[in-house]
Amino acid sequence: MVNFSDKIFASLSLLKHFLLSKHRKGRGIHSPAAFELVSKVIFQKLHKSEPDDVSEIIEEIKKDTRIVEFTEYGAGSSNFGKKDNRVIGKIARNAGIKAKYGELLYKAISYYKPSTILEIGTSAGISTLYMANAMPENCSLFTLEGNSAVQHVAKEYLNKLNAQGIHFICGNFDDEIPRFLGQYKPDFVFVDGNHTYQATINYYKQLAAAMNRGIIVFDDIYWSRGMGKAWKEIGERSDIAVDIYSMGIVIIGEMLTPGYYRVRF
């Protein structure tokens, strides 16, 4: 659970990001891969109709009054603590990705056209909807969640999108991630799982070792001191890291011009 110290850390990190961030629309970025990400994805404008296919479904999720049994496996949330039962709509409103960042995932999938997507943390399925709506033909999206009741509801809403190639995995992340990486090599990963230092570092190590080329997006990188510490280490270990405060994006590939970039988004 986020404590007062973590909240202060998040606020100070936001101020620091505001003062140090630059590279608006790619200016001053020397890495071609990072410039492409910033100019062609992060600051690419969406057509008004994109991604309208999911907006109505997301509003339905946020208004869902069903109560599900919920077990907190990770760092938790300041809004929930360790409650055993939660309202789907409240989960979506408090833990679901904001539209701005959901649209960023949509743009990234649309631009890079990955063949295998892994999402660590389905939750109510809002981020899954954004990514599924952008999936290219013959792409597979695997979404992993520890809470079966929550993922069951997410699956129900995702079925309304009629997207093909979505696979739901329910289980403990520590068990399921190595099992998945033993069978598949993702080229796009969205990490919104256990928000602790050690878990986040472990995710990065496993993914970086398994991926030849691709993108890893970490959500809530300044959510707590532990997450901030994890992101700092990930940035130092990665050839290319792009920090937009709410998310950290790592580009993995061969012959990349290295760099760490703070971008005001």
C-alpha positions as CSV (number, residue, x, y, z in Angstrom):
1,M,0.0,0.0,0.0
2,V,1.2,3.5,-0.8
3,N,2.1,5.4,2.4
4,F,2.5,9.1,3.0
5,S,6.2,9.0,2.2
6,D,5.5,7.4,-1.2
7,K,3.0,10.1,-1.9
8,I,5.6,12.8,-1.2
9,F,8.1,10.9,-3.3
10,A,5.6,10.8,-6.2
11,S,4.9,14.6,-5.9
12,L,8.6,15.5,-5.8
13,S,9.3,13.1,-8.8
14,L,6.6,14.9,-10.8
15,L,8.2,18.3,-10.0
16,K,11.6,16.9,-11.0
17,H,10.2,15.5,-14.2
18,F,8.6,18.8,-15.1
19,L,11.8,20.7,-14.5
20,L,14.1,18.2,-16.4
21,S,11.9,16.8,-19.1
22,K,12.3,18.1,-22.7
23,H,12.6,16.5,-26.1
24,R,9.2,17.8,-27.1
25,K,8.2,15.8,-30.2
26,G,11.7,14.4,-30.5
27,R,13.8,17.5,-30.5
28,G,17.4,16.8,-29.3
29,I,17.1,13.0,-29.3
30,H,20.2,11.4,-30.9
31,S,19.0,7.8,-30.9
32,P,17.0,7.0,-34.1
33,A,14.9,4.4,-32.2
34,A,14.0,6.8,-29.4
35,F,13.3,9.6,-31.9
36,E,11.0,7.3,-33.8
37,L,9.1,6.4,-30.6
38,V,8.7,10.0,-29.4
39,S,7.8,11.5,-32.8
40,K,5.9,8.7,-34.4
41,V,4.1,7.2,-31.4
42,I,4.0,9.4,-28.3
43,F,3.2,12.6,-30.0
44,Q,1.4,11.2,-33.0
45,K,-2.2,12.5,-33.1
46,L,-5.0,10.0,-33.3
47,H,-7.9,10.3,-35.8
48,K,-11.1,11.4,-34.0
49,S,-12.6,7.9,-34.5
50,E,-9.6,6.2,-32.8
51,P,-10.1,4.3,-30.5
52,D,-13.8,4.9,-30.3
53,D,-14.6,1.2,-30.5
54,V,-13.5,0.8,-26.9
55,S,-14.7,4.0,-25.3
56,E,-18.3,2.8,-24.8
57,I,-17.1,-0.5,-23.4
58,I,-14.8,1.3,-20.9
59,E,-17.7,3.4,-19.7
60,E,-19.7,0.2,-19.1
61,I,-16.9,-1.2,-17.0
62,K,-16.6,1.9,-14.9
63,K,-20.3,1.8,-14.1
64,D,-20.3,-2.0,-13.3
65,T,-21.7,-2.4,-9.8
66,R,-20.9,-6.1,-9.5
67,I,-18.9,-7.2,-6.4
68,V,-16.1,-9.7,-6.9
69,E,-13.9,-11.6,-4.5
70,F,-10.4,-10.1,-4.7
71,T,-7.1,-11.2,-3.3
72,E,-4.3,-8.6,-3.2
73,Y,-1.1,-10.3,-4.3
74,G,1.1,-7.2,-4.9
75,A,1.9,-3.9,-3.3
76,G,-1.8,-3.0,-3.2
77,S,-3.6,0.3,-3.6
78,S,-4.1,3.3,-1.3
79,N,-7.7,3.2,-2.3
80,F,-8.4,-0.4,-1.4
81,G,-6.0,-1.7,1.2
82,K,-6.5,-5.5,1.7
83,K,-10.2,-5.7,1.2
84,D,-11.6,-9.1,0.2
85,N,-14.4,-7.9,-2.0
86,R,-14.4,-5.0,-4.5
87,V,-16.8,-3.4,-7.0
88,I,-15.7,-3.8,-10.6
89,G,-16.5,-0.2,-11.5
90,K,-14.4,1.1,-8.6
91,I,-11.5,-1.2,-9.6
92,A,-11.7,0.3,-13.2
93,R,-11.9,3.9,-12.0
94,N,-9.1,3.7,-9.5
95,A,-6.7,1.1,-11.1
96,G,-7.6,1.3,-14.7
97,I,-5.4,3.1,-17.1
98,K,-6.3,6.7,-18.0
99,A,-7.5,7.4,-21.6
100,K,-4.3,9.4,-22.5
101,Y,-2.1,6.4,-21.7
102,G,-4.5,3.8,-23.1
103,E,-4.4,5.7,-26.3
104,L,-0.6,5.7,-26.1
105,L,-0.7,1.9,-25.9
106,Y,-3.1,1.9,-28.9
107,K,-0.7,4.1,-30.9
108,A,2.3,1.9,-30.0
109,I,0.6,-1.3,-31.1
110,S,-0.7,0.3,-34.3
111,Y,2.8,1.6,-35.2
112,Y,5.1,-1.2,-34.2
113,K,2.7,-4.0,-35.2
114,P,4.0,-6.6,-32.8
115,S,3.4,-10.3,-33.3
116,T,3.2,-11.3,-29.7
117,I,2.0,-9.0,-26.9
118,L,2.2,-9.8,-23.2
119,E,0.3,-7.9,-20.6
120,I,1.2,-8.4,-16.9
121,G,-1.8,-7.4,-15.0
122,T,-5.2,-7.6,-16.7
123,S,-7.2,-6.0,-13.9
124,A,-10.6,-4.9,-15.2
125,G,-9.3,-5.1,-18.8
126,I,-9.2,-1.4,-19.8
127,S,-5.6,-1.4,-21.0
128,T,-6.3,-4.8,-22.7
129,L,-9.1,-3.2,-24.6
130,Y,-6.9,-0.4,-26.0
131,M,-4.2,-2.9,-27.1
132,A,-6.6,-5.5,-28.5
133,N,-8.3,-2.8,-30.6
134,A,-5.0,-2.0,-32.3
135,M,-3.8,-5.6,-32.8
136,P,-2.6,-6.3,-36.4
137,E,-3.6,-9.4,-38.2
138,N,-2.1,-12.7,-36.9
139,C,-1.0,-11.0,-33.6
140,S,-1.6,-12.7,-30.3
141,L,-2.2,-10.9,-27.0
142,F,-1.6,-12.8,-23.8
143,T,-2.9,-11.1,-20.6
144,L,-2.0,-12.3,-17.2
145,E,-3.9,-11.8,-14.0
146,G,-3.8,-13.2,-10.5
147,N,-7.5,-12.7,-9.7
148,S,-9.7,-15.1,-11.6
149,A,-13.0,-13.3,-10.8
150,V,-11.7,-10.0,-12.0
151,Q,-10.2,-11.5,-15.1
152,H,-13.5,-13.3,-15.9
153,V,-15.3,-10.0,-16.0
154,A,-12.5,-8.4,-18.1
155,K,-12.9,-11.3,-20.6
156,E,-16.7,-10.7,-20.7
157,Y,-16.1,-7.1,-21.8
158,L,-13.3,-8.0,-24.2
159,N,-15.6,-10.4,-26.0
160,K,-17.8,-7.4,-26.9
161,L,-14.9,-6.1,-29.0
162,N,-14.9,-9.3,-31.1
163,A,-11.1,-9.2,-31.3
164,Q,-9.2,-12.4,-32.3
165,G,-6.1,-13.8,-30.8
166,I,-6.6,-12.8,-27.1
167,H,-5.5,-15.4,-24.5
168,F,-6.2,-15.1,-20.8
169,I,-3.8,-16.6,-18.3
170,C,-4.7,-16.7,-14.6
171,G,-2.2,-17.5,-11.9
172,N,0.7,-16.3,-9.8
173,F,3.0,-14.1,-11.8
174,D,6.2,-15.7,-10.4
175,D,5.0,-19.0,-11.9
176,E,3.3,-17.9,-15.0
177,I,5.8,-15.4,-16.4
178,P,8.7,-17.9,-16.7
179,R,6.3,-20.5,-18.1
180,F,5.1,-18.1,-20.7
181,L,8.6,-16.9,-21.7
182,G,9.6,-20.6,-22.0
183,Q,7.1,-20.9,-24.9
184,Y,6.8,-17.4,-26.4
185,K,9.1,-14.5,-27.3
186,P,7.0,-11.3,-26.9
187,D,8.0,-8.2,-28.9
188,F,5.7,-5.9,-26.9
189,V,5.1,-6.0,-23.2
190,F,2.9,-3.9,-20.9
191,V,3.8,-4.3,-17.2
192,D,1.2,-3.2,-14.7
193,G,1.6,-6.0,-12.1
194,N,3.0,-6.2,-8.7
195,H,4.1,-2.6,-7.9
196,T,7.1,-3.4,-5.8
197,Y,10.8,-2.9,-6.3
198,Q,11.8,-6.5,-6.4
199,A,8.9,-7.7,-8.5
200,T,9.5,-4.9,-11.1
201,I,13.2,-5.7,-11.3
202,N,12.5,-9.4,-11.7
203,Y,10.0,-8.6,-14.5
204,Y,12.7,-6.6,-16.3
205,K,15.4,-9.2,-16.0
206,Q,13.3,-12.0,-17.3
207,L,11.8,-10.0,-20.2
208,A,15.1,-8.4,-21.3
209,A,16.8,-11.9,-21.3
210,A,13.9,-13.4,-23.3
211,M,13.3,-10.6,-25.9
212,N,15.5,-10.2,-29.0
213,R,13.8,-7.0,-30.1
214,G,10.8,-5.1,-28.9
215,I,9.2,-2.6,-26.4
216,I,8.6,-2.9,-22.7
217,V,6.2,-0.4,-21.1
218,F,6.3,-0.1,-17.3
219,D,3.3,1.6,-15.7
220,D,3.3,3.8,-12.5
221,I,7.1,4.1,-12.4
222,Y,6.9,6.8,-9.7
223,W,4.0,5.2,-7.8
224,S,6.3,4.6,-4.8
225,R,9.9,4.9,-3.7
226,G,10.3,1.2,-4.5
227,M,9.0,1.7,-8.0
228,G,11.2,4.8,-8.5
229,K,14.2,2.9,-7.4
230,A,13.3,0.0,-9.8
231,W,12.8,2.3,-12.7
232,K,16.2,4.1,-12.1
233,E,18.0,0.8,-12.2
234,I,16.1,-0.3,-15.3
235,G,17.0,3.0,-17.0
236,E,20.7,2.5,-16.2
237,R,20.7,-1.1,-17.5
238,S,18.8,-0.4,-20.7
239,D,20.2,0.8,-24.0
240,I,17.3,3.1,-24.5
241,A,14.8,4.3,-21.9
242,V,12.1,6.9,-22.3
243,D,10.6,8.4,-19.2
244,I,7.2,10.1,-19.5
245,Y,6.6,10.1,-15.7
246,S,3.5,8.0,-15.6
247,M,5.2,5.3,-17.7
248,G,8.7,4.2,-18.5
249,I,9.4,2.7,-22.0
250,V,12.4,0.5,-22.8
251,I,13.4,-0.3,-26.3
252,I,15.3,-3.6,-26.7
253,G,17.1,-4.3,-29.9
254,E,20.4,-4.7,-31.7
255,M,22.8,-1.9,-32.6
256,L,20.8,0.8,-30.8
257,T,22.3,4.2,-30.1
258,P,21.9,4.3,-26.2
259,G,20.3,7.1,-24.3
260,Y,17.9,8.0,-21.4
261,Y,15.3,10.6,-22.2
262,R,12.8,12.4,-20.1
263,V,9.9,13.5,-22.2
264,R,7.1,15.8,-21.1
265,F,3.9,14.1,-22.3
